[in-house]
Structure formats: structure tokens, C-alpha cells
Amino acid sequence: MSSPHRFPTPVEVKGRAACMCATGGSCTSVSPGHAMHLIQARLISATPREWTDAIVTSVSDGVAVLRTLDGARVEVWSARPIEGVEPGAPVAVHTRHHALAVGRSRANVAVL
């Protein structure tokens, strides 16, 4: 007996992962700067020594400019505004796994 259910192929599933940030919907894309994937969250938790403390120096059009404590400049982008990211705010950036920490919250960002 054959199953009446048709399961989507990986290509069909991947095709549905689109950014809906611009329309105010939940973002289904896990590309840098969009929604955080569970695996990404686990990777940033598993590599705590790779976080770098920084201060936000400016925010404009989704791009936040950060200054690390050793003076390096880092730019990150997010499709949606990240709560608490404003000039003078302390943050931490994980460049390897493209994440930004603001307090206890974590966001997926694109490191530019």
C-alpha cells in the first residue's frame, strides 16, 4: 500500500526559506542577518572564547558600527532592528558564527 502523503524534496523546502522581514512577517531565512538557526545558537554557546566585547558607535539602515575594546572597527547588519542596539550600548560580537549579543539576547547578524 502506498502512502497518500507526498513529502517535499530538499529543493522545495529550501525554496520556501525566504526573507519576510521587509513585510513585517517572521523571517524564515537563516542567512547571516536574518533568523537565528538552532545549530547557530548551539555553536555560539559552545565557543564562548570567540566572543569579543564592543561598544556600539552608530546605527543606520540596519548597519551597526561597533568598536571593540582593543580599538578595532566591526560593522554588522541585521534585516530587522535589534532591541538595545543603540550608540553607546555594550554588546559582544561573535564573528566566526555571525552573532551579536545584547544583554541576554542573541541575534544573527552579517559581519561586513
C-alpha positions as CSV (number, residue, x, y, z in Angstrom):
1,M,0.0,0.0,0.0
2,S,1.4,3.4,-0.9
3,S,1.4,6.4,1.4
4,P,-1.0,9.2,0.4
5,H,1.4,11.8,1.7
6,R,3.9,13.5,-0.5
7,F,6.9,14.8,1.3
8,P,8.7,17.9,-0.2
9,T,12.1,17.5,-1.6
10,P,15.0,19.4,-0.1
11,V,15.0,21.8,-3.0
12,E,11.3,22.7,-2.4
13,V,11.9,23.2,1.3
14,K,14.9,25.4,0.7
15,G,13.0,27.4,-1.8
16,R,10.5,28.4,0.9
17,A,13.1,29.8,3.1
18,A,12.7,33.4,2.1
19,C,13.1,36.7,4.0
20,M,9.8,38.2,5.1
21,C,11.5,40.9,7.3
22,A,10.6,43.7,4.9
23,T,6.9,42.8,5.1
24,G,6.8,42.5,8.9
25,G,6.4,38.7,8.9
26,S,8.6,36.2,10.6
27,C,11.8,35.7,8.8
28,T,12.3,32.1,7.6
29,S,15.8,32.7,6.2
30,V,18.7,31.7,8.3
31,S,21.3,33.6,6.2
32,P,23.5,36.0,8.1
33,G,21.5,38.9,9.3
34,H,18.2,37.1,9.4
35,A,16.7,34.5,11.8
36,M,18.9,32.5,14.1
37,H,19.1,28.8,13.4
38,L,19.2,26.3,16.3
39,I,22.6,25.0,15.2
40,Q,24.0,28.5,15.1
41,A,22.7,29.1,18.6
42,R,24.4,25.9,19.8
43,L,27.7,26.8,18.1
44,I,27.9,30.2,19.7
45,S,27.2,28.7,23.1
46,A,29.9,26.1,22.5
47,T,32.6,28.6,21.6
48,P,32.4,31.2,24.4
49,R,36.0,32.4,24.0
50,E,35.3,33.7,20.5
51,W,33.0,36.5,21.7
52,T,34.5,40.0,21.5
53,D,33.2,42.8,23.7
54,A,32.4,46.0,21.9
55,I,30.6,49.3,22.1
56,V,28.0,50.4,19.5
57,T,29.2,53.7,17.9
58,S,26.4,54.2,15.4
59,V,23.4,52.6,13.8
60,S,21.9,53.4,10.4
61,D,19.8,51.4,7.9
62,G,20.3,48.1,9.7
63,V,24.1,48.5,10.0
64,A,25.6,48.9,13.4
65,V,29.2,50.1,13.7
66,L,31.0,48.6,16.7
67,R,34.3,49.5,18.3
68,T,35.9,46.6,20.1
69,L,37.8,47.2,23.4
70,D,41.1,46.9,21.6
71,G,40.0,49.6,19.1
72,A,39.1,47.5,16.1
73,R,36.1,48.6,14.0
74,V,33.4,46.0,13.2
75,E,30.3,46.5,11.1
76,V,27.3,44.2,11.4
77,W,24.0,44.2,9.5
78,S,20.6,42.9,10.5
79,A,17.4,42.8,8.4
80,R,15.4,43.8,11.5
81,P,16.3,46.3,14.2
82,I,17.8,44.6,17.2
83,E,16.4,45.7,20.5
84,G,19.0,47.5,22.6
85,V,21.5,48.2,19.8
86,E,22.0,52.0,20.0
87,P,25.0,54.2,20.3
88,G,26.9,53.7,23.5
89,A,25.4,50.3,24.2
90,P,27.7,47.5,25.3
91,V,27.5,44.4,23.1
92,A,29.5,41.3,22.2
93,V,30.1,40.0,18.6
94,H,30.9,36.5,17.5
95,T,32.4,37.0,14.1
96,R,33.0,33.3,13.3
97,H,29.4,32.4,13.7
98,H,28.0,35.8,12.9
99,A,26.1,36.6,16.1
100,L,25.6,39.7,18.2
101,A,24.8,39.5,21.9
102,V,22.9,42.4,23.6
103,G,22.4,41.6,27.2
104,R,21.0,38.1,27.4
105,S,19.5,38.1,23.8
106,R,21.4,36.8,20.7
107,A,20.8,37.9,17.1
108,N,22.1,36.5,13.8
109,V,24.0,39.3,12.0
110,A,26.0,39.6,8.9
111,V,29.6,40.8,9.7
112,L,30.5,43.2,6.9
